[in-house]
Amino acid sequence: MDGFIGEFFGTLILIVLGAGTCASVNLKKTYGQGSNWTYISVAWGLAVTMGVYVGGALGSDGHLNPAVTIGFAAFGFFPWSEVIPYLLGQFLGAFVGAAIVIIHFYPHFKASKSESEGNQVGIFATRPAIYSPFLNFMSELIATWAFVFILLNLGDFTQGLKPFIVGTLITVVGMALGTTTGFALNPARDWGPRLAYSVLPVPNRGKTHWEYAWVPMCGPIVGGVLAAGLQVLLK
């Protein structure tokens, strides 16, 4: 139960801060409207840092990400018995976090009357800069492989200042590899908020692009499993 609670609240905080940043950048009449990619990458890095601190303090391993949980479990770094509670916590936490962002920015969704005015699924989920499904899948695979492989070499990353190291890792992955697909790295971070944007009463909602959603689901999971497999081979 501690694992579920930690993953739920850790992922909730991750999405409140991460998707909140994207809402600030995209929606009309916010003070952050139009901020650049560096702003977004740094903010997502800090969002992950704070989420890992919360998850770790509440009894989980601070995964906040099915690609980490499944990748770790596939090669014995994490018990399979804990996978389902972790995944449930991650997806539910991401959905609720997105709902909080919708409430917080509700007047700005009303002011942003179309996708061209910033009211679009990219606030909550990822979209590719150039639509090329297989290569978009490969981008997510490569970025998540790098992320999880480095994560595996950090030891217990919920302790001390290590969550800040995880945050800087997210930031550099975003700057280096995230500009092609928006660096989901995390199926829960994409699907939970995408679902919230799809089903909750968001004013002037844009298209939700579920036809693309298999990429941020499958690419990160494959990348995480490959990273864990490589770690086993090297030890």
C-alpha positions as CSV (number, residue, x, y, z in Angstrom):
1,M,0.0,0.0,0.0
2,D,2.9,2.4,0.7
3,G,4.2,1.9,-2.8
4,F,0.8,2.9,-4.3
5,I,0.5,5.9,-2.0
6,G,4.0,7.1,-2.7
7,E,3.7,6.7,-6.4
8,F,0.2,8.3,-6.5
9,F,1.3,11.5,-4.7
10,G,4.7,11.6,-6.2
11,T,3.3,11.4,-9.8
12,L,0.5,13.8,-8.9
13,I,3.1,16.4,-7.8
14,L,5.2,15.7,-11.0
15,I,2.2,16.5,-13.2
16,V,0.9,19.5,-11.2
17,L,4.3,21.1,-11.6
18,G,5.2,19.8,-15.1
19,A,1.8,20.2,-16.8
20,G,1.3,23.4,-14.9
21,T,4.5,24.7,-16.6
22,C,3.2,23.8,-20.0
23,A,-0.2,25.5,-19.2
24,S,1.7,28.6,-18.2
25,V,3.7,28.6,-21.5
26,N,0.8,27.8,-23.8
27,L,-2.4,29.4,-22.4
28,K,-3.4,33.0,-23.0
29,K,-3.0,35.7,-20.4
30,T,-0.5,33.9,-18.1
31,Y,2.7,35.6,-17.1
32,G,4.7,32.7,-18.5
33,Q,3.1,32.6,-22.0
34,G,5.6,32.1,-24.7
35,S,8.6,30.9,-22.5
36,N,11.2,28.8,-24.3
37,W,12.3,25.2,-24.3
38,T,15.0,25.7,-21.7
39,Y,12.3,27.0,-19.3
40,I,10.2,23.9,-20.0
41,S,13.1,21.4,-19.7
42,V,14.4,22.9,-16.4
43,A,10.8,23.0,-14.9
44,W,10.1,19.4,-15.8
45,G,13.4,18.4,-14.2
46,L,12.5,20.2,-11.0
47,A,9.0,18.7,-11.2
48,V,10.5,15.2,-11.2
49,T,12.9,16.1,-8.4
50,M,10.0,17.2,-6.2
51,G,7.9,14.2,-7.2
52,V,10.7,11.8,-6.3
53,Y,11.1,13.5,-2.9
54,V,7.4,13.1,-2.2
55,G,7.2,9.5,-3.4
56,G,10.3,8.5,-1.4
57,A,9.0,10.1,1.7
58,L,5.7,8.3,1.4
59,G,7.2,4.9,1.1
60,S,7.8,4.2,-2.6
61,D,11.0,3.9,-4.6
62,G,10.2,7.2,-6.4
63,H,9.8,5.6,-9.9
64,L,6.8,7.7,-10.9
65,N,7.1,6.1,-14.3
66,P,6.0,2.7,-15.7
67,A,9.0,2.6,-18.0
68,V,11.2,2.6,-14.8
69,T,9.0,0.1,-12.9
70,I,8.6,-2.4,-15.7
71,G,12.2,-2.0,-16.9
72,F,13.5,-2.6,-13.4
73,A,11.2,-5.5,-12.8
74,A,12.1,-7.2,-16.1
75,F,15.7,-7.8,-14.9
76,G,15.3,-8.3,-11.2
77,F,15.9,-4.8,-10.0
78,F,12.4,-4.5,-8.6
79,P,9.9,-7.2,-7.4
80,W,7.1,-8.1,-9.8
81,S,4.6,-8.3,-6.9
82,E,4.9,-4.5,-6.5
83,V,4.4,-3.6,-10.2
84,I,0.6,-3.4,-10.3
85,P,0.3,-1.1,-7.3
86,Y,3.1,1.1,-8.6
87,L,1.5,1.4,-12.1
88,L,-2.0,2.1,-10.6
89,G,-0.5,4.9,-8.4
90,Q,1.4,6.4,-11.4
91,F,-1.6,6.5,-13.8
92,L,-4.1,7.6,-11.2
93,G,-1.7,10.2,-9.8
94,A,-1.1,11.6,-13.3
95,F,-4.8,11.9,-14.0
96,V,-5.6,13.6,-10.8
97,G,-2.6,15.9,-11.2
98,A,-3.9,17.0,-14.6
99,A,-7.3,17.6,-13.2
100,I,-5.8,20.0,-10.6
101,V,-4.0,21.8,-13.4
102,I,-7.3,22.2,-15.3
103,I,-8.9,23.7,-12.2
104,H,-6.0,26.0,-11.5
105,F,-5.9,27.4,-15.1
106,Y,-9.6,27.2,-15.8
107,P,-10.0,30.9,-16.7
108,H,-7.1,30.7,-19.0
109,F,-8.6,27.7,-20.8
110,K,-11.7,29.8,-21.3
111,A,-9.6,32.7,-22.6
112,S,-7.7,30.4,-25.0
113,K,-10.5,29.6,-27.5
114,S,-8.6,27.4,-30.0
115,E,-5.5,25.3,-30.5
116,S,-3.9,28.2,-32.2
117,E,-4.4,30.2,-29.0
118,G,-2.6,27.5,-27.0
119,N,-5.5,25.3,-25.8
120,Q,-4.1,22.0,-27.0
121,V,-3.2,18.6,-25.8
122,G,0.5,19.4,-25.7
123,I,-0.1,21.1,-22.3
124,F,-0.8,17.6,-20.9
125,A,0.7,15.1,-23.3
126,T,3.4,14.9,-26.0
127,R,3.3,15.5,-29.7
128,P,6.1,15.1,-32.2
129,A,7.8,18.1,-33.9
130,I,7.7,16.1,-37.2
131,Y,5.1,13.3,-37.4
132,S,6.9,10.1,-38.3
133,P,5.5,7.3,-36.1
134,F,8.3,4.8,-36.3
135,L,11.1,7.4,-35.8
136,N,9.0,9.1,-33.1
137,F,8.9,5.7,-31.4
138,M,12.7,5.4,-31.8
139,S,13.2,8.9,-30.3
140,E,11.2,7.9,-27.2
141,L,13.0,4.6,-27.0
142,I,16.5,6.2,-27.2
143,A,15.7,9.1,-24.8
144,T,14.1,6.7,-22.2
145,W,17.0,4.2,-22.6
146,A,19.5,6.9,-21.8
147,F,17.4,8.1,-18.8
148,V,16.8,4.7,-17.3
149,F,20.4,3.5,-17.9
150,I,21.8,6.5,-16.0
151,L,19.1,6.1,-13.3
152,L,20.2,2.5,-12.7
153,N,23.7,3.7,-12.0
154,L,22.6,6.3,-9.3
155,G,21.8,3.8,-6.6
156,D,18.9,4.8,-4.3
157,F,17.9,8.0,-6.0
158,T,15.3,9.0,-3.4
159,Q,17.9,9.9,-0.7
160,G,19.8,13.1,0.1
161,L,20.4,15.3,-3.0
162,K,20.0,12.5,-5.5
163,P,16.5,13.6,-6.5
164,F,18.1,16.8,-7.7
165,I,20.5,14.7,-9.8
166,V,17.5,12.9,-11.3
167,G,16.0,16.3,-12.0
168,T,19.2,17.5,-13.8
169,L,19.1,14.2,-15.7
170,I,15.6,14.9,-16.9
171,T,16.6,18.5,-17.9
172,V,19.6,17.4,-20.0
173,V,17.6,14.6,-21.6
174,G,15.0,17.1,-22.5
175,M,17.5,19.6,-24.0
176,A,19.5,16.9,-25.8
177,L,16.9,14.4,-27.0
178,G,13.5,15.8,-26.1
179,T,13.0,18.3,-28.9
180,T,11.8,15.7,-31.4
181,T,8.8,14.3,-29.5
182,G,8.5,16.4,-26.3
183,F,10.3,13.7,-24.3
184,A,7.4,11.8,-22.7
185,L,9.9,9.2,-21.2
186,N,6.9,8.1,-19.1
187,P,3.6,6.4,-20.3
188,A,1.8,7.6,-17.2
189,R,2.9,11.2,-17.6
190,D,1.4,11.1,-21.1
191,W,-1.7,8.9,-20.9
192,G,-3.1,10.0,-17.5
193,P,-3.1,13.7,-18.4
194,R,-4.2,13.0,-22.1
195,L,-7.2,11.1,-20.7
196,A,-7.9,14.0,-18.3
197,Y,-7.9,16.5,-21.1
198,S,-10.1,14.2,-23.1
199,V,-12.9,13.5,-20.6
200,L,-12.9,16.4,-18.2
201,P,-14.9,19.6,-19.0
202,V,-12.1,21.7,-20.4
203,P,-13.4,24.9,-22.1
204,N,-12.5,25.1,-25.8
205,R,-10.7,21.8,-25.8
206,G,-8.5,21.0,-28.8
207,K,-7.9,17.6,-30.4
208,T,-6.5,14.9,-28.1
209,H,-4.6,12.9,-30.8
210,W,-5.0,9.4,-29.4
211,E,-3.8,8.1,-32.7
212,Y,-0.3,9.1,-31.6
213,A,-0.6,7.9,-28.0
214,W,0.9,4.4,-28.7
215,V,4.3,6.1,-29.2
216,P,4.7,7.5,-25.6
217,M,3.3,4.3,-24.3
218,C,5.5,1.8,-26.1
219,G,8.7,3.7,-26.8
220,P,9.5,4.4,-23.2
221,I,8.7,0.9,-22.0
222,V,10.9,-0.7,-24.6
223,G,13.7,1.8,-23.8
224,G,13.4,1.1,-20.1
225,V,13.6,-2.7,-20.6
226,L,16.6,-2.4,-22.9
227,A,18.4,-0.1,-20.4
228,A,17.9,-2.6,-17.6
229,G,19.0,-5.5,-19.9
230,L,22.2,-3.7,-20.7
231,Q,22.9,-3.0,-17.1
232,V,22.7,-6.7,-16.3
233,L,25.0,-7.5,-19.2
234,L,27.6,-5.1,-18.0
235,K,27.7,-6.4,-14.4
